[in-house]
């Protein structure tokens, strides 16, 4: 196996493992582990995480998979800007439904901010899609950086170690998407900036 093939396989695995669908679940796991919400019962935490996973990862991915199969498309077909509208709309509807259920169940408002941020990011990606093809992978990673900055101030803890990890994570994701030729450097840079801004504004 030559070096280029190895790098390509690595980039594909990184891209799969850093799918933005899983970021809300990861955010909740971290919040339930390190914030005052860790005092909640583990049964309650599992219910909330299961609910979030169902609406932000399981349901959207299933619908998008069926949409691809009905059209006879592969993964790369959704890389075309004109074919990304339906996946965006599916994600937006799913995230909005999740927010409705979370509100009806009187879940902590702090947990809903992550979903609001993810929903806002999907809306921005949909709106600017005619102009630039944003990378939801790197935008999601950028949103984590922005959210961490606000959370660090809100809970009065030093976020620098976590920020270093999240910035390295963002760089890794962006590199993988660029190496796969899914996005240009310009698209990746704009995506990180948009995600970072959404992460800050929705957590304030």
RODRENKE-968915 format. One record per residue (C-alpha): x, y, z; residue number from 1; residue in one letter. Coordinates in nm, 2 decimals. Layout:
! residues N
@u = X	v = Y	w = Z	pos = NUM	code = A
...
//
This chain:
! residues 204
@u = 0.00	v = 0.00	w = 0.00	pos = 1	code = X
@u = 0.15	v = 0.33	w = -0.11	pos = 2	code = X
@u = 0.15	v = 0.64	w = 0.11	pos = 3	code = X
@u = -0.12	v = 0.82	w = -0.09	pos = 4	code = X
@u = -0.36	v = 0.53	w = -0.06	pos = 5	code = X
@u = -0.29	v = 0.51	w = 0.32	pos = 6	code = X
@u = -0.35	v = 0.88	w = 0.36	pos = 7	code = X
@u = -0.68	v = 0.86	w = 0.16	pos = 8	code = X
@u = -0.80	v = 0.57	w = 0.37	pos = 9	code = X
@u = -0.71	v = 0.76	w = 0.69	pos = 10	code = X
@u = -0.89	v = 1.07	w = 0.57	pos = 11	code = X
@u = -1.20	v = 0.86	w = 0.49	pos = 12	code = X
@u = -1.20	v = 0.71	w = 0.84	pos = 13	code = X
@u = -1.15	v = 1.05	w = 1.00	pos = 14	code = X
@u = -1.44	v = 1.19	w = 0.80	pos = 15	code = X
@u = -1.67	v = 0.90	w = 0.91	pos = 16	code = X
@u = -1.57	v = 0.92	w = 1.27	pos = 17	code = X
@u = -1.62	v = 1.30	w = 1.29	pos = 18	code = X
@u = -1.96	v = 1.30	w = 1.13	pos = 19	code = X
@u = -2.14	v = 1.62	w = 1.26	pos = 20	code = X
@u = -2.46	v = 1.42	w = 1.34	pos = 21	code = X
@u = -2.29	v = 1.29	w = 1.65	pos = 22	code = X
@u = -2.17	v = 1.62	w = 1.79	pos = 23	code = X
@u = -2.49	v = 1.71	w = 1.99	pos = 24	code = X
@u = -2.47	v = 1.36	w = 2.16	pos = 25	code = X
@u = -2.10	v = 1.42	w = 2.24	pos = 26	code = X
@u = -2.17	v = 1.77	w = 2.37	pos = 27	code = X
@u = -2.44	v = 1.63	w = 2.61	pos = 28	code = X
@u = -2.21	v = 1.35	w = 2.73	pos = 29	code = X
@u = -1.95	v = 1.61	w = 2.82	pos = 30	code = X
@u = -2.20	v = 1.84	w = 2.99	pos = 31	code = X
@u = -2.35	v = 1.56	w = 3.19	pos = 32	code = X
@u = -2.00	v = 1.46	w = 3.29	pos = 33	code = X
@u = -1.84	v = 1.80	w = 3.38	pos = 34	code = X
@u = -2.11	v = 2.05	w = 3.46	pos = 35	code = X
@u = -2.36	v = 2.07	w = 3.75	pos = 36	code = X
@u = -2.59	v = 1.84	w = 3.55	pos = 37	code = X
@u = -2.37	v = 1.55	w = 3.65	pos = 38	code = X
@u = -2.58	v = 1.54	w = 3.97	pos = 39	code = X
@u = -2.88	v = 1.41	w = 3.76	pos = 40	code = X
@u = -2.96	v = 1.04	w = 3.78	pos = 41	code = X
@u = -2.79	v = 0.82	w = 3.52	pos = 42	code = X
@u = -3.14	v = 0.69	w = 3.41	pos = 43	code = X
@u = -3.24	v = 1.05	w = 3.32	pos = 44	code = X
@u = -2.92	v = 1.11	w = 3.14	pos = 45	code = X
@u = -2.96	v = 0.80	w = 2.93	pos = 46	code = X
@u = -3.31	v = 0.90	w = 2.83	pos = 47	code = X
@u = -3.20	v = 1.25	w = 2.72	pos = 48	code = X
@u = -2.90	v = 1.12	w = 2.53	pos = 49	code = X
@u = -3.12	v = 0.85	w = 2.37	pos = 50	code = X
@u = -3.37	v = 1.11	w = 2.26	pos = 51	code = X
@u = -3.10	v = 1.34	w = 2.12	pos = 52	code = X
@u = -2.93	v = 1.06	w = 1.94	pos = 53	code = X
@u = -3.26	v = 0.95	w = 1.78	pos = 54	code = X
@u = -3.34	v = 1.29	w = 1.64	pos = 55	code = X
@u = -2.99	v = 1.42	w = 1.55	pos = 56	code = X
@u = -2.82	v = 1.11	w = 1.42	pos = 57	code = X
@u = -3.04	v = 0.80	w = 1.38	pos = 58	code = X
@u = -3.35	v = 0.95	w = 1.21	pos = 59	code = X
@u = -3.17	v = 1.20	w = 0.98	pos = 60	code = X
@u = -2.92	v = 0.95	w = 0.86	pos = 61	code = X
@u = -3.19	v = 0.69	w = 0.79	pos = 62	code = X
@u = -3.40	v = 0.93	w = 0.59	pos = 63	code = X
@u = -3.09	v = 1.06	w = 0.40	pos = 64	code = X
@u = -2.98	v = 0.70	w = 0.33	pos = 65	code = X
@u = -3.33	v = 0.62	w = 0.19	pos = 66	code = X
@u = -3.32	v = 0.94	w = -0.02	pos = 67	code = X
@u = -2.99	v = 0.84	w = -0.17	pos = 68	code = X
@u = -3.10	v = 0.49	w = -0.25	pos = 69	code = X
@u = -3.42	v = 0.61	w = -0.41	pos = 70	code = X
@u = -3.21	v = 0.83	w = -0.64	pos = 71	code = X
@u = -2.94	v = 0.57	w = -0.69	pos = 72	code = X
@u = -2.67	v = 0.80	w = -0.55	pos = 73	code = X
@u = -2.36	v = 0.72	w = -0.36	pos = 74	code = X
@u = -2.20	v = 0.93	w = -0.08	pos = 75	code = X
@u = -2.01	v = 1.15	w = -0.32	pos = 76	code = X
@u = -2.33	v = 1.26	w = -0.50	pos = 77	code = X
@u = -2.43	v = 1.46	w = -0.19	pos = 78	code = X
@u = -2.11	v = 1.65	w = -0.22	pos = 79	code = X
@u = -2.26	v = 1.84	w = -0.51	pos = 80	code = X
@u = -2.41	v = 2.17	w = -0.39	pos = 81	code = X
@u = -2.74	v = 2.14	w = -0.58	pos = 82	code = X
@u = -2.81	v = 1.80	w = -0.42	pos = 83	code = X
@u = -2.76	v = 1.90	w = -0.06	pos = 84	code = X
@u = -3.09	v = 2.08	w = 0.00	pos = 85	code = X
@u = -3.30	v = 1.78	w = 0.10	pos = 86	code = X
@u = -3.04	v = 1.65	w = 0.36	pos = 87	code = X
@u = -3.03	v = 2.00	w = 0.51	pos = 88	code = X
@u = -3.41	v = 2.02	w = 0.52	pos = 89	code = X
@u = -3.44	v = 1.67	w = 0.68	pos = 90	code = X
@u = -3.18	v = 1.77	w = 0.95	pos = 91	code = X
@u = -3.36	v = 2.10	w = 1.02	pos = 92	code = X
@u = -3.70	v = 1.93	w = 1.06	pos = 93	code = X
@u = -3.55	v = 1.66	w = 1.28	pos = 94	code = X
@u = -3.36	v = 1.91	w = 1.50	pos = 95	code = X
@u = -3.67	v = 2.13	w = 1.53	pos = 96	code = X
@u = -3.89	v = 1.83	w = 1.63	pos = 97	code = X
@u = -3.63	v = 1.75	w = 1.90	pos = 98	code = X
@u = -3.64	v = 2.10	w = 2.04	pos = 99	code = X
@u = -4.02	v = 2.08	w = 2.06	pos = 100	code = X
@u = -4.00	v = 1.75	w = 2.25	pos = 101	code = X
@u = -3.73	v = 1.88	w = 2.49	pos = 102	code = X
@u = -3.93	v = 2.19	w = 2.56	pos = 103	code = X
@u = -4.25	v = 1.98	w = 2.63	pos = 104	code = X
@u = -4.05	v = 1.75	w = 2.86	pos = 105	code = X
@u = -3.91	v = 2.05	w = 3.06	pos = 106	code = X
@u = -3.55	v = 1.95	w = 3.00	pos = 107	code = X
@u = -3.28	v = 2.19	w = 3.13	pos = 108	code = X
@u = -3.26	v = 2.49	w = 2.90	pos = 109	code = X
@u = -2.88	v = 2.47	w = 2.90	pos = 110	code = X
@u = -2.90	v = 2.13	w = 2.72	pos = 111	code = X
@u = -3.12	v = 2.28	w = 2.46	pos = 112	code = X
@u = -2.87	v = 2.54	w = 2.36	pos = 113	code = X
@u = -2.65	v = 2.28	w = 2.20	pos = 114	code = X
@u = -2.95	v = 2.17	w = 1.98	pos = 115	code = X
@u = -3.03	v = 2.53	w = 1.90	pos = 116	code = X
@u = -2.67	v = 2.59	w = 1.79	pos = 117	code = X
@u = -2.68	v = 2.28	w = 1.57	pos = 118	code = X
@u = -3.01	v = 2.38	w = 1.42	pos = 119	code = X
@u = -2.88	v = 2.74	w = 1.36	pos = 120	code = X
@u = -2.58	v = 2.59	w = 1.19	pos = 121	code = X
@u = -2.79	v = 2.38	w = 0.96	pos = 122	code = X
@u = -3.01	v = 2.68	w = 0.87	pos = 123	code = X
@u = -2.70	v = 2.89	w = 0.78	pos = 124	code = X
@u = -2.56	v = 2.61	w = 0.57	pos = 125	code = X
@u = -2.89	v = 2.59	w = 0.38	pos = 126	code = X
@u = -2.92	v = 2.96	w = 0.33	pos = 127	code = X
@u = -2.57	v = 3.01	w = 0.20	pos = 128	code = X
@u = -2.56	v = 2.69	w = 0.00	pos = 129	code = X
@u = -2.64	v = 2.88	w = -0.33	pos = 130	code = X
@u = -2.33	v = 3.09	w = -0.27	pos = 131	code = X
@u = -2.08	v = 2.85	w = -0.11	pos = 132	code = X
@u = -2.07	v = 2.48	w = -0.02	pos = 133	code = X
@u = -2.01	v = 2.48	w = 0.35	pos = 134	code = X
@u = -1.85	v = 2.18	w = 0.52	pos = 135	code = X
@u = -2.08	v = 2.07	w = 0.79	pos = 136	code = X
@u = -1.80	v = 1.86	w = 0.93	pos = 137	code = X
@u = -1.57	v = 2.15	w = 0.99	pos = 138	code = X
@u = -1.85	v = 2.39	w = 1.07	pos = 139	code = X
@u = -1.95	v = 2.15	w = 1.35	pos = 140	code = X
@u = -1.60	v = 2.13	w = 1.48	pos = 141	code = X
@u = -1.57	v = 2.51	w = 1.47	pos = 142	code = X
@u = -1.90	v = 2.54	w = 1.67	pos = 143	code = X
@u = -1.74	v = 2.32	w = 1.94	pos = 144	code = X
@u = -1.45	v = 2.56	w = 1.98	pos = 145	code = X
@u = -1.69	v = 2.86	w = 2.00	pos = 146	code = X
@u = -1.92	v = 2.68	w = 2.25	pos = 147	code = X
@u = -1.63	v = 2.58	w = 2.47	pos = 148	code = X
@u = -1.51	v = 2.94	w = 2.50	pos = 149	code = X
@u = -1.85	v = 3.05	w = 2.63	pos = 150	code = X
@u = -1.90	v = 2.74	w = 2.86	pos = 151	code = X
@u = -1.56	v = 2.81	w = 3.01	pos = 152	code = X
@u = -1.66	v = 3.16	w = 3.11	pos = 153	code = X
@u = -2.01	v = 3.05	w = 3.23	pos = 154	code = X
@u = -1.88	v = 2.78	w = 3.46	pos = 155	code = X
@u = -1.56	v = 2.96	w = 3.56	pos = 156	code = X
@u = -1.32	v = 2.68	w = 3.46	pos = 157	code = X
@u = -1.01	v = 2.69	w = 3.25	pos = 158	code = X
@u = -1.11	v = 2.57	w = 2.90	pos = 159	code = X
@u = -0.76	v = 2.60	w = 2.75	pos = 160	code = X
@u = -0.68	v = 2.22	w = 2.75	pos = 161	code = X
@u = -1.02	v = 2.14	w = 2.60	pos = 162	code = X
@u = -0.98	v = 2.43	w = 2.35	pos = 163	code = X
@u = -0.64	v = 2.29	w = 2.24	pos = 164	code = X
@u = -0.80	v = 1.95	w = 2.18	pos = 165	code = X
@u = -1.09	v = 2.09	w = 1.99	pos = 166	code = X
@u = -0.87	v = 2.32	w = 1.77	pos = 167	code = X
@u = -0.65	v = 2.02	w = 1.68	pos = 168	code = X
@u = -0.97	v = 1.82	w = 1.62	pos = 169	code = X
@u = -1.10	v = 2.10	w = 1.39	pos = 170	code = X
@u = -0.77	v = 2.10	w = 1.20	pos = 171	code = X
@u = -0.78	v = 1.72	w = 1.16	pos = 172	code = X
@u = -1.14	v = 1.73	w = 1.03	pos = 173	code = X
@u = -1.06	v = 2.01	w = 0.78	pos = 174	code = X
@u = -0.75	v = 1.84	w = 0.66	pos = 175	code = X
@u = -0.94	v = 1.52	w = 0.60	pos = 176	code = X
@u = -1.22	v = 1.69	w = 0.41	pos = 177	code = X
@u = -0.96	v = 1.88	w = 0.19	pos = 178	code = X
@u = -0.76	v = 1.57	w = 0.12	pos = 179	code = X
@u = -1.07	v = 1.39	w = 0.01	pos = 180	code = X
@u = -1.13	v = 1.69	w = -0.23	pos = 181	code = X
@u = -1.48	v = 1.73	w = -0.09	pos = 182	code = X
@u = -1.41	v = 2.10	w = -0.01	pos = 183	code = X
@u = -1.17	v = 2.37	w = -0.10	pos = 184	code = X
@u = -0.95	v = 2.55	w = 0.15	pos = 185	code = X
@u = -1.18	v = 2.86	w = 0.11	pos = 186	code = X
@u = -1.49	v = 2.65	w = 0.19	pos = 187	code = X
@u = -1.32	v = 2.49	w = 0.49	pos = 188	code = X
@u = -1.21	v = 2.83	w = 0.63	pos = 189	code = X
@u = -1.55	v = 2.99	w = 0.59	pos = 190	code = X
@u = -1.71	v = 2.68	w = 0.74	pos = 191	code = X
@u = -1.49	v = 2.69	w = 1.05	pos = 192	code = X
@u = -1.57	v = 3.07	w = 1.10	pos = 193	code = X
@u = -1.94	v = 3.02	w = 1.05	pos = 194	code = X
@u = -1.95	v = 2.73	w = 1.30	pos = 195	code = X
@u = -1.74	v = 2.92	w = 1.55	pos = 196	code = X
@u = -1.97	v = 3.22	w = 1.54	pos = 197	code = X
@u = -2.28	v = 3.00	w = 1.57	pos = 198	code = X
@u = -2.13	v = 2.82	w = 1.87	pos = 199	code = X
@u = -2.06	v = 3.14	w = 2.05	pos = 200	code = X
@u = -2.40	v = 3.31	w = 1.98	pos = 201	code = X
@u = -2.61	v = 3.01	w = 2.07	pos = 202	code = X
@u = -2.44	v = 2.95	w = 2.40	pos = 203	code = X
@u = -2.44	v = 3.31	w = 2.52	pos = 204	code = X
//
